[in-house]
């Protein structure tokens, strides 16, 4: 039986992993850079460890994880964020063999780097937004006035290393050429690495969630977002399991098969109101609403553990659709943003309030954090939530 270290314990995905493996009797240690974190309060976390900030002190972080592996006899390390995953993969030769159930960093980069991903997708005839590639940020030579707006300015990488420090980037939307020029001039992310200028795709986000074992697919899963924070698009706070879309799955398979993928991945698309999908990006790690897949019958953490252990694992071909997952405090935040939005009608606000009070389908809706069998994480989350409310009122 392998001993597992779950990093980024403040993430809800870390809590889902901890609960999944703990219920299978796997020894789990949780860790994050804060003195306490969400998954660390789970009954299935045997121990919690605080490590140096991977953003502020990446070298110390890498050494601290190595120290933990040796002291606590860790066999398997599961990071939840892109930064911690990248830092570990860069230094994987320092860790126990097979401790990281991910491909080599070069393979990971082919999918995590949006710049190379979109180019690869075009070569595979996978629909992508109209894209202008800027190879040389120092001399972009873009005629901003002749672009269509709104336009999306998308850095190639989510994290860029610069002068021994890490910079987190974000996608920016420009409404006109003046805004685009301001963004490109002020955001250092567009000065350090190739980026793209893409057409804006209206519609909704949809994803295909996958698990591969050395190039062979083992499981696919899909869900739809019912409510998000912020309400106009963001983190899922109420979601529902759905059947996988065959077209989206075929596109996801083309990319993952070509990469010879190993481990988990989330392939994100934007689907227009008339049903046309466009590839957005691929996240090469566990996702925020992971618990929904587990509840629906696709236990990704347990499946990944079996893969990492060299156990024979049969592909998952069926799961329950119509299962809902609610992040209660996130949903409360989403409602608050609706109620304080002066642009929305009173009728819209009343409907949102009623929907918040009656979200459940009997036997089909579960809360993500607050669970009777493991109440510690919700007590911790609620305490932090109330502290933040009081802090903002002062």
N, C-alpha and C positions, 0 to 999 in steps of 0.2 A: 504494500500500500504506500503510495507516494504522499509525502508531506508537501502541502501547497502554500505558497506565499501569494496573497492577493494584494496587489498594489492599488493606489488611488482609491482608498477605502471611503472617501467622501462621495464617490460616484454611486448612483443607484445601481448601475451595472455591477459594481463590486459587491453590493449587498445581494443581488440576485445570484452571483457566482458563489458567494459564501454560503448562502442558504441551500443552493442546489447540491454542492459538494458535501456540505455538512450533513444533509439528510441521507446521503449515501455512506456516511460513516468515515469520510475522508478528513484527516486532520488539516485544519485551515488556520493559518496565521494571517492577520490583516495588517496593513500598514499604509501610512500616508505622511505628509509633511506637517500635519497639524497635531497638537497634543491629543486630540480625540477626533474620531470620525464615524460616520454613519454605520458602515459595516462592522466596525470594531465593537459595536454594542449588540451585535447579533449573538444569540446563544450558541451559534455554530462557530464563532471566532474564538479559538482557544487562547489567543494572545494578540495584543495590539502593540505595534512598534511605530514610533515616529522617526522618520528619516529626514536628512537634509533636503532642502528644496531643489528639485531637479531643474528648475528654472534659474534660480540664483546661484546654486552650487552644484552643477552637473557632475563634476568629478567626484565630489564628496558623496553625492547620491549613489553613483555607481559603486564606490567602495563600501558604502553602508549596506547596500543590498548584498554584495559579496560577503561581507562580514556576517550578515543575518543568515545567509545560506549555509555558511560553515557552522555557526553557533547553534542553529536550530535544525540542522540536517534537512534543509529544503531540497526537494527533488524537482519541483515544478514551480515556475514563476509566471503569474498571470497579470500583466499590466493592463490598465483600462483606458489610458489616454495615449494619444499619439506621441507626445513628448517622451514619456517614460518608456514606451515601446521602442522608440527610435534609439534612445540612449542605451538601452539594454542590447538591442540588436547590434549596435556599433561595437559593443564590448562583449559579445556573446562567448568569445573564446575564454573569458575569465570565469565563466559560470559552469556549473556541472553540465555534462553532455546531455543533450535532449531536454534541458531545463526550460527552454523557450519554444513552445509549439507554434512557431512562426517560420516563414521562409527566410532566407538570407536577406540582408538589408538591401542588396541590389534588386532583388525580385520585389521586395516590399515597395521600393521606390518607384518601380514601373507603374504601380497602381495608385500609390498614395500621392505621387506628384501629378497634379491635375493637368499640367502642361503636356507631359508625355502621354498621359492617359487619353486625353481628348484626341491627340494625334493618332494614337493606336486605335481608338474607336473608329475614327474616320477610315482608317485602312481596312477595318473589318466591316464596313458599311453599317455601322451602328449610328443611328441618328444623334447628332449633337447640334447645339446652337451654332449659327453662323459665327465663325471665330476668326479674329485677327490675332496672329501670334507675334509677340514682341520679344525677339531673341536677345536684343541688346538694350537693356534698360537705360544705359548711359546715353544712347542715341536712338530713341524710339522711332522717330520719323513718322509720327501719326498725324494725319489730317483730321483733327478732332471735329472740326466744323462739318465735315462731310460724312459723319457717322449717324446711324439711326439711334434715337433716344426714346425711352430710357435705355441705357446701356449698362452692361455688367462689367466691372473691372475685377478680374479674378487673379490673385497671385497663384503662381504654380504650386507653391508649398504652403502648408499651414504653419510651419515653423521654419525660420531661416536663421542660420548661424552667422553671426557677424561680430568680429572682434572678441571672440571667446564668450559671447553672450547669445542668448536665444530670443528671437523676436517672433511673437505670435501674430499672424496675419489674419485678415478677414476679407470677405468679398464685399465690394462696395458698389453701389448703384448710383449712377449719375443721370440726372434728369435732362442735362443739356451739356454743350461743349464747355461752358464756363465751369460748371461743377466738375466735369471730368478733368479739366486742367488743374483745378484746385486740389483734387484728390491725388493726382499723379505728382503734383509738386510737393505736397505736404506729407504724404504717407511714405515712410522709408521702405515699406515692403515692396514698393514699385521701383525702387532704386537698386535693389540688391540681387534680384533673381528674375528670370524670364516670367512674363505674365501674359494674360490674354484680355482682349476686349471682345465681349460676346453680346449677341442680341439678347434682350430680355424675353424670357419665355413665360407667358401668363399661365396660370393653372395651379395644380396642387402637386405636392411632393409624394412620391411613392418609392418604396424600396423593396429590394429582394435581399434577404438575409441568408447567408450560406455558410456551410462548413465543408471543407475539403480535406482529404487525406492524401498528401503527395500527388496532387493532380487529379484525384478522383473525387467527385461530389458525393457527399453523404447525406446532406439535408438542405432543403430550401424552405423558407418561411416568408410570409408576408402579412402585413397588417395595414389598416387605414387609421389615420388620425381623425378623431372626432372633435377634439378640442386641443388648442395649443396655447403656449405662453411665450410671447405675446399672442393675442387672439388672431392677429393677421398672418401669423406664421412664425413658428419657432419650435420650442421643445414640446413634445407630446405630453399632455396631461390626462387625456382620456383616449384610449385606442382600442381597436377591435381586430382580432385575428380574422384574416380573409384567406381565400384560396390563392395560390400563386398564379400570377398572370403568365400565360405561356409565352407571350411575346417578350415581356420584360425578362423572364427567366432565360430565354434563348440568348438575349443580348448579354446578360450577366455571365452565362456559361461561356460564351465566346471569349470574353475578357479573362475570366478566371482560368479557363482551360489553357488559353495561350500562355498565361504566366506560369502554368504548372503549380497552381496555388496550393498552399498548405495552411490550414487553420481557418479562422472565421473571417468573414468580410461582409460589409453592407454596401450594396450597389444602389446608388441613389439616382432617381430619375425625376424629371419634371414632366407632368402629363397635362397637355392643354385641354381646355374645355371640350374640344371635339375629339379627344382621345389619342392625340399623337404624343408619344413619349420621346424625351430627349435626355441623354445621359448627362448627369451633373458631376458626380464624383464617386469615388470608392473609399470607404473608411475601412482600414485594415485592422480592426479591433472590435471588441464587443460594443454594443450600442446601448443607448439609455433605456429603452423599453424592453430590455432582454427578458425581464420577468414574464412578460406576456407570452413569449414563445414557450417558456418553461411551463406555464399554466396550461397552454394549449396542447402540450404534448411533444414539443421539440426541445428537449433538455440540452441545449447547446453546451453549457459548461460540463455536464457529465459526459456528453459525447466527446468533447475535446479532451477531457481527462483520459477517456478510454483510448483515444487515438495516441495521446502522448505516452500512454503506458504500453503501447504495442498490442492492445487487445483487439480481437476480431470484432468489428463494429458493422452492423448491418445498416444500409441506407434507410432513412426515414421517408416513407412514402405517403403517410397520412397523418393529419392532426385535426384537432377540433377547431372549426371556424365559429365565429360569433361570440368568442370569449372576449370579455372586456377587462381592461386594466386601468385603474384610476390612481393617479398620484394626487392625493387629497390636497396637500398644501400648495402644490403647483396649480391645481385646479382653482383653489381659492384665490391665488394671485391673478390668475387669468380672469376670473369674475370681477375682481377689483379693477383691473384695467379696463374692462368693458363699462363698468358703472361710472368710472370717472372720465370717460371719453365724451366730451361735449358734442362731438360730431354725430354720435349715435342717437337714434330716436328713443323715447321712453318705452315704446312698445318693444323695441329690440332688447333693451335692458331688462324689461320684465320677463321676456322669453328666456333670456340668458340666466336670470335668477331662478326661474322655475326649472330650467334644465339642470342647473347646479344642484337643486334640492332633490331631483328625481332622476339620477343618472343610471340607476341600477336595473339590470335585468335579473330576475330571481335565478340564482344558481349560476349565473354567467359573468357577473362582475366581481372582481376582486380588487382590493386595495394593494397598491404596490409596496408601500412601506409599512403601514399599520396592519399587522397580522397577529391574531390571537396567540398563535403558537410561538411567536417571536416578537414580543412587544418592545424590547429594548431600543431598537433603531427609531421607532416612532417617538418614543419618549424623548430621545436625544434630539431628533429633528424638530419636534414641537418646542422644546426648550430653546433651541437656537433660533427658531422662527420668532418666538415671542421676544427674545433678546434683541433681535434685529428691528422689530416693530418699535420697541421702547427707545432704541438708539436713534431711529429716524425721527421720532417725535420730539426729541430734545433739541 
